[in-house]
Amino acid sequence: MMLFVSLPWPRNKSQAQTRALRRIFILKPRHNRLFCTVREPAWAQTRRAFLRTLGTLSGGLLLSSLLSLRAPAAVEALQGVNRPDLLPSGPVQKLIDRERFLVSGQRRRLQREIDALEEACGVKFRILTQRYPETPGLAIKDYWGVDANTVVMVVDYFGGVGNVLKFNIGANVDKSISPRFWSRISSKYGNKFYLEENGIDQAILSAFEEAAEEIRSTCKDAMI
């Protein structure tokens, strides 16, 4: 005896495919136990092959259409910016708050903590707030002497796309701290909900404090 039960697939992005494709569960009694095998009817396999072919063709047409179009000026402008004229004059500043996201007291406190972290662990933590394309860009590398022991946190609304906190991690720091950590604090403090509730200044301070704590813990472990 065979019992056929038709069940819908779990929902996915394509409701049309969800409705169209169904799996057939074939239940067979054997040795007083019920075994279940899964098959797809021939019509479902034919439809799947058709959809796969259609996707390949439409993807190819879309790609050829995109290649035939000239990139708009806004896209062409997304090149590396190099504006040393936007760097502060005088002594090198480890915190460059071009957008004035922080008040003077917060900046002074953050600068002291950056100095203390560098003295304790040798990690150069640098912070830049900007609003692209008004940014020093590539010029910041020589200005700060960015190397394998440097962490750069860039704070920018990036046109309202993604998190406002981005990290550039030096190779030596990357070896001791997982990339997942930086992704986590970027998402935790840089998302729009956190900003709406706490403000961008608290996002910067909280992200630095958690990052500094992690750097100090790995630094102590390395000394043991």
RODO-2510 file (C-alpha; in nm, 4 decimals, decimal comma):
residues 224
     n   res          X          Y          Z
     1     m     0,0000     0,0000     0,0000
     2     m     0,1181     0,3519    -0,0788
     3     l    -0,0198     0,6714     0,0689
     4     f     0,0438     0,9917    -0,1231
     5     v     0,0293     1,3183     0,0683
     6     s     0,0771     1,6495    -0,1136
     7     l     0,2102     1,9323     0,1034
     8     p     0,3067     2,2893     0,0003
     9     w     0,6687     2,3961     0,0158
    10     p     0,7654     2,6438     0,2926
    11     r     0,7223     3,0025     0,1830
    12     n     1,0148     3,1696     0,0138
    13     k     1,0710     3,4855    -0,1835
    14     s     0,8803     3,3521    -0,4871
    15     q     0,5149     3,2914    -0,4039
    16     a     0,4549     3,1711    -0,7592
    17     q     0,7097     2,8926    -0,7203
    18     t     0,5729     2,8098    -0,3756
    19     r     0,2276     2,7557    -0,5172
    20     a     0,3507     2,5745    -0,8253
    21     l     0,5993     2,3289    -0,6775
    22     r     0,4797     2,0667    -0,4345
    23     r     0,6594     1,7689    -0,2935
    24     i     0,5073     1,4238    -0,2839
    25     f     0,5713     1,2239     0,0298
    26     i     0,5472     0,8491    -0,0300
    27     l     0,4810     0,6493     0,2850
    28     k     0,5575     0,2750     0,2806
    29     p     0,4892     0,0345     0,5668
    30     r     0,7825    -0,2005     0,6186
    31     h     0,8344    -0,4405     0,9063
    32     n     0,5541    -0,2775     1,1028
    33     r     0,7250     0,0604     1,0694
    34     l     0,6376     0,3535     0,8440
    35     f     0,9055     0,4852     0,6126
    36     c     0,8848     0,8105     0,4202
    37     t     1,0561     0,8959     0,0947
    38     v     1,0373     1,2248    -0,0906
    39     r     0,9852     1,2589    -0,4624
    40     e     0,8838     1,5280    -0,7012
    41     p     0,6275     1,4622    -0,9741
    42     a     0,7393     1,4885    -1,3340
    43     w     0,5358     1,8050    -1,3917
    44     a     0,7172     1,9801    -1,1052
    45     q     1,0578     1,8822    -1,2426
    46     t     0,9590     2,0116    -1,5859
    47     r     0,8420     2,3408    -1,4367
    48     r     1,1630     2,3751    -1,2372
    49     a     1,3737     2,3241    -1,5502
    50     f     1,1635     2,5852    -1,7294
    51     l     1,2066     2,8387    -1,4473
    52     r     1,5812     2,7741    -1,4331
    53     t     1,6135     2,8333    -1,8083
    54     l     1,3992     3,1449    -1,7884
    55     g     1,6146     3,2797    -1,5024
    56     t     1,9335     3,2195    -1,7010
    57     l     1,7957     3,3948    -2,0081
    58     s     1,6564     3,6922    -1,8158
    59     g     1,9814     3,7247    -1,6193
    60     g     2,1814     3,7296    -1,9406
    61     l     1,9558     3,9904    -2,0958
    62     l     1,9749     4,2064    -1,7838
    63     l     2,3537     4,1834    -1,7737
    64     s     2,3889     4,2743    -2,1416
    65     s     2,1514     4,5682    -2,0904
    66     l     2,3518     4,6965    -1,7944
    67     l     2,6779     4,6660    -1,9863
    68     s     2,5325     4,8669    -2,2728
    69     l     2,4411     5,1570    -2,0429
    70     r     2,6886     5,4247    -1,9445
    71     a     2,7382     5,4555    -1,5678
    72     p     2,5841     5,7754    -1,4292
    73     a     2,8104     6,0516    -1,3044
    74     a     2,7269     5,9738    -0,9417
    75     v     2,8590     5,6190    -0,9821
    76     e     3,1680     5,7317    -1,1683
    77     a     3,2413     5,9738    -0,8853
    78     l     3,2705     5,6917    -0,6316
    79     q     3,6453     5,6806    -0,6687
    80     g     3,9124     5,7116    -0,4015
    81     v     3,9137     6,0667    -0,2645
    82     n     4,2478     6,2248    -0,1785
    83     r     4,1980     6,5635    -0,0105
    84     p     4,4894     6,6529     0,2202
    85     d     4,3504     7,0080     0,2290
    86     l     4,0677     6,8790     0,4488
    87     l     4,3085     6,7584     0,7164
    88     p     4,3491     6,9754     1,0280
    89     s     4,6550     7,1964     1,0458
    90     g     4,9043     7,1852     1,3332
    91     p     4,9881     6,8767     1,5414
    92     v     4,8462     6,5413     1,4303
    93     q     4,5009     6,4797     1,5747
    94     k     4,4008     6,1212     1,6511
    95     l     4,0349     6,2186     1,6493
    96     i     3,9147     6,4277     1,3561
    97     d     3,5543     6,5317     1,4128
    98     r     3,4790     6,7168     1,0906
    99     e     3,1030     6,6810     1,1363
   100     r     3,1039     6,7972     1,5005
   101     f     2,9108     6,4929     1,6142
   102     l     3,0785     6,5284     1,9548
   103     v     3,0863     6,8200     2,1959
   104     s     3,4213     6,9527     2,3158
   105     g     3,4097     6,7632     2,6461
   106     q     3,3427     6,4324     2,4687
   107     r     3,6294     6,4955     2,2271
   108     r     3,8762     6,5651     2,5065
   109     r     3,7705     6,2541     2,6962
   110     l     3,7941     6,0377     2,3850
   111     q     4,1388     6,1713     2,2986
   112     r     4,2655     6,0828     2,6470
   113     e     4,1264     5,7313     2,6191
   114     i     4,2796     5,6853     2,2735
   115     d     4,6194     5,7898     2,4112
   116     a     4,5853     5,5539     2,7095
   117     l     4,4903     5,2602     2,4852
   118     e     4,7848     5,3206     2,2546
   119     e     5,0256     5,3466     2,5457
   120     a     4,8944     5,0272     2,7069
   121     c     4,8623     4,8035     2,4005
   122     g     5,0431     4,9719     2,1118
   123     v     4,7230     4,9818     1,9039
   124     k     4,6655     5,3111     1,7257
   125     f     4,2916     5,3772     1,7357
   126     r     4,1876     5,6641     1,5103
   127     i     3,8455     5,8191     1,4521
   128     l     3,7245     6,0263     1,1581
   129     t     3,3774     6,1767     1,1214
   130     q     3,2922     6,2893     0,7717
   131     r     3,0209     6,3341     0,5138
   132     y     3,1251     6,1834     0,1829
   133     p     3,2565     6,3194    -0,0502
   134     e     3,3856     6,5907     0,1861
   135     t     3,6564     6,3710     0,3334
   136     p     4,0370     6,3602     0,3397
   137     g     4,0064     6,0094     0,1964
   138     l     4,3359     5,8480     0,1048
   139     a     4,5322     6,1371     0,2548
   140     i     4,4428     6,0082     0,6017
   141     k     4,6744     5,7081     0,5586
   142     d     4,9923     5,9170     0,5485
   143     y     4,8595     6,1677     0,8008
   144     w     4,8019     5,8995     1,0651
   145     g     5,0746     5,6636     0,9488
   146     v     4,8213     5,3830     0,9182
   147     d     4,9912     5,0467     0,9618
   148     a     4,9279     4,6882     1,0786
   149     n     4,8624     4,8094     1,4356
   150     t     4,6035     5,0711     1,3412
   151     v     4,2251     5,0671     1,3773
   152     v     4,0376     5,3418     1,1932
   153     m     3,6735     5,4073     1,2735
   154     v     3,4954     5,6163     1,0099
   155     v     3,1653     5,7754     1,1057
   156     d     2,9522     5,8793     0,8102
   157     y     2,5830     5,8566     0,7248
   158     f     2,6892     5,7234     0,3820
   159     g     2,3806     5,8652     0,2176
   160     g     2,1525     5,6875     0,4624
   161     v     2,2619     5,3432     0,3414
   162     g     2,3877     5,0878     0,5938
   163     n     2,5478     5,1514     0,9314
   164     v     2,7135     5,4829     1,0148
   165     l     3,0180     5,3096     1,1670
   166     k     3,2819     5,1517     0,9457
   167     f     3,6097     4,9986     1,0615
   168     n     3,9423     4,9549     0,8869
   169     i     4,1492     4,6987     1,0768
   170     g     4,5266     4,6583     1,0614
   171     a     4,6697     4,3127     0,9923
   172     n     4,8144     4,2589     1,3419
   173     v     4,4886     4,3587     1,5110
   174     d     4,2960     4,1393     1,2712
   175     k     4,4968     3,8370     1,3857
   176     s     4,3971     3,8801     1,7493
   177     i     4,0377     4,0026     1,7122
   178     s     3,7825     3,8280     1,4933
   179     p     3,6310     4,0296     1,2054
   180     r     3,2925     3,9286     1,3468
   181     f     3,3572     4,1501     1,6462
   182     w     3,3906     4,4626     1,4316
   183     s     3,0843     4,3701     1,2283
   184     r     2,8884     4,3186     1,5482
   185     i     2,9673     4,6536     1,7093
   186     s     2,9166     4,8301     1,3764
   187     s     2,5681     4,6812     1,3554
   188     k     2,4976     4,7247     1,7267
   189     y     2,5813     5,0937     1,7551
   190     g     2,5621     5,2100     1,3944
   191     n     2,2056     5,1134     1,3074
   192     k     1,9333     5,3759     1,2677
   193     f     1,7317     5,2530     1,5674
   194     y     2,0235     5,2988     1,8068
   195     l     2,0928     5,6423     1,6610
   196     e     1,7316     5,7527     1,6996
   197     e     1,7222     5,6448     2,0641
   198     n     2,0711     5,7449     2,1778
   199     g     2,2224     5,9863     1,9264
   200     i     2,5279     5,9551     1,7060
   201     d     2,7604     6,0860     1,9794
   202     q     2,6697     5,7948     2,2074
   203     a     2,7106     5,5554     1,9161
   204     i     3,0708     5,6748     1,8707
   205     l     3,1531     5,6658     2,2415
   206     s     2,9924     5,3260     2,3033
   207     a     3,1553     5,1660     2,0000
   208     f     3,4972     5,2955     2,1056
   209     e     3,4538     5,1801     2,4649
   210     e     3,3597     4,8267     2,3620
   211     a     3,6390     4,8140     2,1055
   212     a     3,8944     4,9425     2,3590
   213     e     3,7821     4,6815     2,6123
   214     e     3,8268     4,4037     2,3552
   215     i     4,1688     4,5342     2,2506
   216     r     4,2821     4,5542     2,6141
   217     s     4,1655     4,1978     2,6852
   218     t     4,3568     4,0544     2,3867
   219     c     4,6536     4,2715     2,4755
   220     k     4,6634     4,1276     2,8302
   221     d     4,6269     3,7736     2,6986
   222     a     4,9271     3,8273     2,4698
   223     m     5,1376     3,9460     2,7634
   224     i     5,0651     3,6369     2,9727
***
